[in-house]
Amino acid sequence: MSSISKKEDPRITRTRNLILESFGQLLTKKGFDTITIQDLTDKVQINRATFYAHFQDKYALLDYFVSQLLRQKIEARALGACQYSPDNLKILILTVVEFRSQVRKDWANATQTFDALVEGAIKKLIFDLFMHWLDKLKTGVSHEISATVAASAIYGLANYYSRQKKRPALEKFVDEAFLLVAVNLEQFA
């Protein structure tokens, strides 16, 4: 969870933030598949070249957008600055379950393509966080395998919870999910 080391031009930051804000608004109204680059450039009042200076396409924008939103939630709970512990794992599971449920509720017309892109962004961020946590520990176990299993398990559980019409209490679900994920990480505790 590293921050940008060199100072970025405030105009670039401002434009990127306007693109992200407008994209979020369009996601709630139109849904990802129907959003066009023209919709974004019109809403932000920039030309296409400016958009493409920031993002390769709308898929790269979605990946960045989801990653940034989840990263903010993770950093708000100081998980990026800490190390692996059972308590931090439980907080991470809670954060991802809340985030995935919010995505399902807030963003219109989710499709399989959209869900797959969101899944990829979330899993990558979880994987990176686990690698950050586990690289601080010296063990003989592959960190990549453990991080991959944990990221897939946490996302899968969060996605399962977000799809349920009758959801159990969030705390109860997180306690049960924690037991399933923690088994993979016991050697690091």
Sequence and secondary structure as in RCSB ss.txt:
>XXXX:A:sequence
MSSISKKEDPRITRTRNLILESFGQLLTKKGFDTITIQDLTDKVQINRATFYAHFQDKYALLDYFVSQLLRQKIE
ARALGACQYSPDNLKILILTVVEFRSQVRKDWANATQTFDALVEGAIKKLIFDLFMHWLDKLKTGVSHEISATVA
ASAIYGLANYYSRQKKRPALEKFVDEAFLLVAVNLEQFA
>XXXX:A:secstr
    SS   HHHHHHHHHHHHHHHHHHHHT GGG  HHHHHHHHT  HHHHHHH SSHHHHHHHHHHHHHHHHHH
HTT TTS   HHHHHHHHHHHHHHHHHHHHHSSS  HHHHHHHHHHHHHHHHHHHHHHHHTS  SS HHHHHHHH
HHHHHHHHHHHHH SS   HHHHHHHHHHHHHHHHGGG 
